[in-house]
Amino acid sequence: MSRSRIACVLIVAVVLTGCANRPGGEASGAVPDSAALASQIARLAESGDSVAIARKLHHACENHDTRQQCLEAQLVPLATQGKVKLAMGALGQVAALDPNVRSEGHVYAHAIGIAAGKSRSNVASAFTQCSESFQSGCYHGVIQAWFAKQAAVGENEVNELCEPFRGDENQRWIRFQCVHGMGHGLTMLYKHDLREGLEGCDLLSDDWDRHACYGGAFMENIVNVTNPHHPASSLAHDDSSDDEHAGHDMGPATAAATPFKAVDPADQLYPCSIFGEKYQSACYGMQTSVMLHNNGGDMADAARSCDKAPKAMRTTCYASLGRDISSYARQVHAEATRMCSLGSQRYQPWCFLGVVKNLIDLNARADDGLAFCRAVPGDANKQICHAAVGEQILVLTPDPDKRSLLCEGSEPGYLPACLFGAHVNRQIPQALQRVYASVE
C-alpha cells in the first residue's frame, strides 16, 4: 500500500504504564443485578446528580471481581445517551471514594470517550463533551472511535483530523490530545511496527504536531507490551477480511515475517538506540517505561540506565522517570520524592519536572503542580519544578495575564522560575540558569 493511503485501525489510548503491576483492586463478590442497577442509575441521571450516581455505583461495584465491567456497564450508556459530562462527573466522584478507580481513571474515561465518539458526527463536537480529567482519557477515546469509523485514512485525513483545534491558541491543550492520539493509531495500523508508525506521523505537515504524534507512537509501543488488553478492544478492525483492502500491498513492515521487536531486555536504551536524531526526544520521553518493564519496576536501576543515555537525552530520560514515578507513587508526594532521590543528583531536578508535569496532566490544574513543588527538597529541584509548572501553564492558556495569575501560588523566591516557564517573562532567572548550566 502506498504511503498516501493508510488503512484504518483502532487506536488505543494512553494508559498509566505500570498500573497492571500495582497492588490493589482484587476484590471478589457477587455480581450486582445489572438491569436493576441500570434502572436506578437512569432515575438518578434524570436529575443530573453525579454524586448520587457515584455513591450508588461505588456501593454496587466495589466488592466484586468485575468492578471495571460493572462501572463501565453503567457509565458508558450515560455517554451514549449524550450525558458525557454527567458520566465524567460521576467517574470523578467514584474515584474520590475508591483509590483503585482513581489510579485507573484514565481507562474508564477512555471508555466514556469511545461512547461519546460513537454518538457524535465529528471529533470537534465530541470533544466539547469531554474534560481534561484522568489524563484526558475521554479525548483519547473520542479519537479512537473516529479511527474505528474510517474505511481508510491518508495524508489529507491525518492533517485534517485535528484542524479544528489549530486556529485558536486556547485549544492547544486539546490539539495535543488529538495529534498525540494519532501516534497510537498509526503504530497499531502497522501491526505495532514502530518504524512504520513514526513514518505515519511524518505525514503531518506541522512540526509541533509531528512531535506530539511521535510521543503517541512510542507510548503505544510500550503500552502494547505492558497492557495489551484494553476496554477499546471491541473497536478492533481486521482489515485482512475487508474486501476493499484485500490483496493490497501493505508495505514491508506488515508483510515482514519477523515482527518489530518492541523491547529488548538486554538493552535498556532500546528502541531509542536504533532510531535517528529527530525521534530521540520523543523516544527518551517514554524510555523509562520500557526500562521499568524490563527490570520489574526498579527505579534506581532505571535512573542508572538514564545516566548511560546520550548526554543530550539524559534530562529527557529523567523527566520520563518522573512521569512513571508519579504513577507508581500514586500521587503521594513523599514517595515520589524518595524515588526521584534514587537518581543522580545532577539530573534529579528533571525527575521532579516529570512528576509535576504528570500531576498537572491529570486534571489540568496548575495548583496541583505548585503543591508538589512546595514539597520538593533543594533549591535546584524547586527551580526546575516551578519552571515546569510554568511550561504547563503556557499550554493551558495563551493569556499572559491568566498565566501570571496561575503562577502566583509559587513559593516565595520561585515565582520568577514559574513566570519564565510560562513565557510571561522571557529573561531567564539567574538561579534557574545555573541549574540548566550544570547539565550542559
Secondary structure by P-SEA (a helix, b strand, c coil): ccccbbbbbbbbccccccccccccccccccccaaaaaaaaaaaaaaaccaaaaaaaaaaacccccaaaaaaaacaaaaaaacaaaaaaaaaaaaaaacaaaaaaaaaaaaaaaaaaaaacccaaaaaaaccccccaaaaaaaaaaaaaacccccaaaaaaccccccccccaaaaaaaaaaaaaaaaaaaaccaaaaaaaaaaccccaaaaaaaaaaaaaaaaaaaaccccccccccccccccccccccccccccccccccccccccccccccccccccaaaaaaacaaaaaaaaacccaaaaaaaaaaccccaaaaaaaaaaaaaaaaacccaaaaaaaaacccccaaaaaaaaaaaaaaaacccaaaaaaaaaacccaaaaaaaaaaaaaaaaaacccaaaaaaaaccccccaaaaaaaaacccccccaaaaaaaaccc
